[in-house]
Amino acid sequence: MTLYRTLAPAALAALLAGPALALSCMAPDAARSYQRADEAAERYIVVHGTLAFDETKLPKTDLQDQGSIPESTPLPAQLTGMSLSAEGFTTPFDRPVTLDVRCFGPWCAGGSSGIEVLGFVELRESGPVLTLDPCSSVTIPDPSEQMLDQVIGCMKGEGCTPVQ
């Protein structure tokens, strides 16, 4: 009976605690993102540039009411930079885009207006769309020179091997 009195409260506490919440993302990988876009049925262009948008319109995380968090929030934005061609990032790109801000459960994409991005812009009939997600799988903030060089290599067919 003593063992029961000792273990029962511990077992009950473990059951009531529930699972820990965490979002597990792979590190952003330019080659992996390029391959996904290249293999997709949708059309994409790759842009290295600066993103401008109203940060106050980003969805807010609400751990108490996760059902109220939208999976997708469209926001108007401006993307200014250079798009990828066979010669590298050489084609000017300065266009309005729609940000498709995604949430994975309670985790929502963040971002700052004025941030430099490596973005895989989907060309839809309604206009260009740039997806922001919590794992930076489609739009990579503050890309390194190595990432930019890697995407140029992918475009040139010089090898496009993801890091992970």
C-alpha positions as CSV (number, residue, x, y, z in Angstrom):
1,M,0.0,0.0,0.0
2,T,2.9,2.4,0.7
3,L,4.3,1.8,-2.8
4,Y,0.8,2.7,-4.3
5,R,0.6,5.9,-2.2
6,T,4.1,6.9,-3.4
7,L,3.7,6.1,-7.1
8,A,0.0,7.1,-7.7
9,P,0.6,10.8,-7.2
10,A,3.7,10.7,-9.5
11,A,1.8,8.8,-12.2
12,L,-1.1,11.2,-12.0
13,A,1.1,14.3,-12.2
14,A,2.9,12.8,-15.3
15,L,-0.5,12.2,-17.0
16,L,-1.8,15.7,-16.2
17,A,1.4,17.5,-17.4
18,G,0.7,16.6,-21.0
19,P,3.2,16.8,-23.8
20,A,5.7,19.6,-24.1
21,L,5.0,21.9,-27.1
22,A,7.9,22.5,-29.5
23,L,8.3,23.1,-33.2
24,S,11.0,21.1,-34.8
25,C,12.3,22.6,-38.0
26,M,15.2,21.7,-40.3
27,A,17.7,24.5,-40.8
28,P,16.9,26.6,-43.8
29,D,18.6,25.1,-46.9
30,A,18.7,27.0,-50.2
31,A,19.3,23.9,-52.3
32,R,16.4,22.0,-50.7
33,S,14.1,25.0,-51.2
34,Y,15.3,25.3,-54.8
35,Q,14.7,21.6,-55.5
36,R,11.1,21.8,-54.0
37,A,10.3,24.8,-56.2
38,D,11.9,23.3,-59.3
39,E,9.9,20.0,-58.8
40,A,6.6,21.7,-58.0
41,A,3.7,21.9,-60.4
42,E,3.5,25.6,-59.6
43,R,5.8,28.2,-61.3
44,Y,8.4,29.9,-59.1
45,I,11.1,32.6,-59.5
46,V,13.9,33.0,-57.1
47,V,14.5,36.6,-55.7
48,H,17.2,38.0,-53.5
49,G,16.0,41.3,-52.1
50,T,14.5,43.4,-49.4
51,L,10.9,42.8,-48.2
52,A,8.7,45.7,-47.0
53,F,5.3,45.2,-45.3
54,D,3.2,46.3,-42.3
55,E,4.5,44.2,-39.4
56,T,1.5,45.0,-37.3
57,K,-0.7,42.8,-39.5
58,L,1.3,39.6,-38.8
59,P,-0.8,37.0,-37.1
60,K,-0.3,36.8,-33.3
61,T,0.4,33.6,-31.5
62,D,-2.3,32.7,-28.9
63,L,-1.4,29.6,-26.9
64,Q,-4.6,29.9,-24.9
65,D,-6.9,29.9,-28.0
66,Q,-5.0,28.1,-30.7
67,G,-8.2,27.5,-32.7
68,S,-8.3,31.2,-33.4
69,I,-5.0,31.3,-35.2
70,P,-5.4,31.2,-39.0
71,E,-3.3,28.8,-41.0
72,S,-2.7,31.4,-43.6
73,T,-2.8,35.2,-43.6
74,P,-2.4,37.2,-46.8
75,L,-0.6,40.5,-46.5
76,P,0.4,43.1,-49.1
77,A,4.2,43.6,-49.5
78,Q,6.8,45.0,-51.8
79,L,9.9,42.9,-52.8
80,T,12.8,44.8,-54.3
81,G,16.0,43.1,-55.4
82,M,17.2,40.8,-58.2
83,S,15.8,37.6,-59.6
84,L,17.8,34.6,-60.5
85,S,18.7,34.0,-64.1
86,A,21.3,31.6,-65.7
87,E,23.9,34.3,-65.0
88,G,23.1,34.7,-61.3
89,F,21.0,37.3,-59.6
90,T,21.0,39.7,-62.5
91,T,17.4,40.6,-63.4
92,P,15.8,43.5,-61.5
93,F,12.7,42.7,-59.5
94,D,10.7,45.5,-57.8
95,R,7.1,44.4,-57.5
96,P,4.2,44.1,-55.1
97,V,3.8,40.6,-53.8
98,T,1.3,39.0,-51.5
99,L,2.8,37.5,-48.4
100,D,1.2,34.2,-47.5
101,V,2.0,34.2,-43.7
102,R,1.6,30.6,-42.4
103,C,1.1,29.3,-38.9
104,F,1.8,25.7,-37.9
105,G,-0.4,25.3,-34.9
106,P,0.5,28.0,-32.4
107,W,3.7,28.9,-34.2
108,C,3.4,31.7,-36.8
109,A,5.9,33.1,-39.2
110,G,7.4,36.3,-38.0
111,G,9.5,38.8,-39.8
112,S,10.6,42.4,-40.0
113,S,10.0,44.9,-42.7
114,G,13.2,45.8,-44.4
115,I,14.8,42.4,-44.0
116,E,16.9,40.8,-46.7
117,V,15.5,37.6,-48.0
118,L,16.1,34.8,-50.4
119,G,12.6,34.1,-51.6
120,F,11.0,31.5,-53.8
121,V,8.1,33.5,-55.3
122,E,5.2,31.6,-56.6
123,L,3.7,33.0,-59.8
124,R,0.0,32.7,-59.5
125,E,-2.7,34.0,-61.8
126,S,-3.7,36.5,-59.0
127,G,-0.1,37.7,-58.8
128,P,3.2,36.8,-57.2
129,V,3.0,35.2,-53.7
130,L,5.8,34.8,-51.2
131,T,5.2,32.4,-48.4
132,L,6.5,33.0,-44.9
133,D,6.4,30.0,-42.6
134,P,7.8,29.4,-39.1
135,C,10.5,27.2,-40.4
136,S,11.8,29.5,-43.2
137,S,11.4,26.7,-45.7
138,V,10.3,28.9,-48.7
139,T,11.7,32.3,-47.7
140,I,15.1,32.4,-46.1
141,P,15.8,35.6,-44.0
142,D,19.3,37.0,-44.1
143,P,20.7,34.5,-46.6
144,S,24.5,33.9,-46.5
145,E,26.7,34.3,-49.5
146,Q,27.1,30.6,-49.5
147,M,23.3,30.1,-49.8
148,L,23.1,32.6,-52.7
149,D,26.0,30.9,-54.5
150,Q,24.4,27.5,-53.9
151,V,21.2,28.6,-55.6
152,I,23.1,30.1,-58.5
153,G,24.8,26.7,-58.8
154,C,21.4,25.0,-58.8
155,M,20.2,27.2,-61.6
156,K,23.3,26.5,-63.6
157,G,23.0,22.8,-63.1
158,E,26.3,22.6,-61.3
159,G,25.0,20.5,-58.5
160,C,22.2,21.2,-56.1
161,T,22.8,19.1,-53.0
162,P,21.0,20.0,-49.8
163,V,23.2,20.4,-46.7
164,Q,21.0,18.1,-44.7
